[in-house]
Amino acid sequence: MAESVTVVKIAAILVTFILTMIFGLGPAWFVSGRKQRYKQRGRTPALLSCFAGGVFLATCLLDLIPDVEEELNLALAGSHLSYPGFPLPMLVVAMGLFMVLTVEQVALKYHSRPLQARHNGTHIALETPVCINNEEEDVNVMEMGEMHGGIPDSDQSDDHEHLHASLRSWSLLLAISLHSVFEGIAVGLQKETAAVLQLITAVALHKSVMAFSLGMALVQSTMGRTTMVGLSIFFAITAPTGMAIGMVVESSSQTTHSHGVSGVLTGLATGTFLYVTFLEVLAHELKSNRDRLLKLGAIFLGFFTVVGLMFLDADMKENRHFCPEQFHNLTSTGELVQTP
């Protein structure tokens, strides 16, 4: 029996990796040879980005935030700490958002200095983006502070925008990779073949949608093809890595500290999701007056795609986590080890 479960888990690792790779590299293939059209913000890339934004939004609100609350509540229930009424899970989420916001703004601040040095006798301060809309494309210009010349040239604006998009992509990759590892661990911890098959079906579908959405974000960041392939491979191995970790620790007991660490890490990842979803992906796409209703429909489609996947696996949460009653029962019987 144990051998058959192990075989199923190994097969699950391979299937998840292959599917994630295919969907992760799909956007790069789609825009191959269409770089100029993509830069002009054509309708199809914009709608696909909105679809990805809907996926990220649903993942954050319906999957990540409940996970954070459950894990941290379990950690507090098994410890001597008690803060009734204090929203600790949401505080951790906020810290994740501020962490990414701080890193990005500091990077953009210091990146503007070499841009200023490129222009002899010209001092240009890159400040608030201003959007100019027309029927063909969105043009981003920058308000100028003290200057002795004209509007910043396209090279400066492009460098600034490329860094901004790259930082967003790296933040997004970190957040969904961490979440993917946790989902993989959940699969690896299962001891029954039926439970493994049930979980891997939902995880594989979920990872495929997330990989496609990540691919769209990477394409938008204007990274090189080699870099995009490398990051797609990295994301593709996160869930299988989590499955392998879960298989290794399958016989070990969960501890109060493990719930706390999982809750904090997931909370920080959730804050990253919030930042990328609301302040980057959706804000970037919805600032244009073009195809507003189509973009709204794409966001809804992405959101309810994740909702549908969650309905297909309604028991996933029960298999992945202990409920509070189970936690107290295990602590009272001594089956759950608490770290002093």
Number of C-alpha atoms within 10 A of each C-alpha: 8 9 8 11 19 17 12 16 24 17 12 25 23 12 15 24 22 17 17 27 23 16 21 29 23 17 22 20 13 13 15 12 10 10 12 10 12 18 13 13 17 14 16 11 20 22 21 20 27 31 28 28 30 27 26 28 23 20 23 20 14 14 17 21 20 14 22 27 21 19 26 25 20 25 23 17 15 22 15 7 9 11 8 7 6 9 10 18 22 17 15 23 27 18 18 25 21 16 15 22 19 12 13 17 13 11 14 17 12 10 14 17 14 10 19 17 12 11 14 7 11 15 19 24 17 21 13 10 10 11 13 13 14 11 8 11 15 17 13 14 18 16 13 15 11 9 13 10 11 9 13 21 10 11 10 18 16 12 14 16 16 16 18 17 21 19 19 25 24 14 21 23 24 15 22 24 20 21 23 25 21 23 22 29 24 26 31 30 24 22 16 14 17 12 16 21 17 17 24 26 15 18 24 21 17 19 24 22 24 23 27 25 25 28 28 26 26 29 26 23 20 18 17 11 15 9 12 21 18 11 19 23 18 14 26 25 22 24 31 26 19 25 27 21 19 22 21 13 13 17 11 11 11 17 17 21 19 17 21 21 14 18 26 23 18 28 32 26 31 31 27 28 30 22 22 24 24 14 13 17 22 22 14 14 18 15 13 17 13 19 13 14 10 14 22 16 16 22 25 18 18 23 22 15 18 23 16 11 16 20 12 13 15 13 13 19 16 9 16 17 16 17 14 16 9 12 19 16 12 14 14 10 8 10 12 19 14 15 11 7
